[in-house]
């Protein structure tokens, strides 16, 4: 069945939303306010999916996607929108999520550089039936690898490394049986793309890996290479990467956590500190602290900082970062948030949990400790809203600011400022 209808809203998946006789219809690639003829698939009672047949009234924000594999790659989702509409889409997502909690949502903080922003990427390499080397992301909701030669999310030096890896394995396809090969490639780069760490992982031997190592190390920007073949792990040169954020230098490695946007991380953290309105007499908790970035950046504004994280890699990097940046008022612990005992004298708490959100045990402690100021940084709206529904029992939300850490994708970071209710 085909109908003509107007797009009224967006879903979390980036689909356009239309309504027909009280039924909600989800339409991939349809933009807000566009009028289109759509083909509606067999449907459920209250909702259906449809495909665009023809767009009758085209949005001024519609653009031709700049990536040839956009429609089926599992990475970008919004390349059919110009950047202004991407920001509008993300504000709509946050606004819809907060509908029952808070209405005055700030505009999305844009990313000033929307290409080459990823400083950490995981890709896969396979050999197809025609002996072509494929490198790319998996297709959405599948195990089919989508090959690409270029990607607008990746840095110049990352693309150089991928080209060299592809050429290496392509030179071997007629000499070595590589039908079994499914190689995972992890690349980590610093803020200006001048230093890269690389990890290659496979459950068996990787063909001619020593030759590949020599080729890669001819690039002066390759600072370390780690190779995992089954249970055998080998490291070449160092595992450390130094990244500048503001006035500070941060050590990380292939196992530790960092925000993936090289251009926007400082903006995100400065916003969180601004919302915290820190004072020289205050004691701050930096929870889920990663490699200590927020706590270290906050240290010059407060009397004392306590940080913790469950990851051993994060913990060791954080200790080095505290020492290397000459921070004397910060203490860091390796701890699970479910078991970390909160003191009652924190004035400010900043939480930046993983996608799953706060653990129930830690959330319960937050409710008991009742720090006056709480800043919640989240990369997942579902877990954020779940946690806030408990926190608003004793806190007032004072601001909600989305930050675009992931241009061209569905994801949005959100900074929520809360104050203890009177």
Helices and strands as residue ranges (DSSP letters): E 2-6, E 9-10, E 16-20, E 23-27, E 35-40, E 47-57, H 83-97, E 120-127, E 133-138, E 145-147, H 156-170, E 182-189, E 196-202, H 209-216, E 222-229, E 232-237, E 241-245, E 248-252, H 265-276, E 283-287, H 293-298, G 299-301, E 304-309, H 312-324, E 330-334, E 348-351, H 360-369, E 373-378, H 381-391, E 395-403, E 413-420
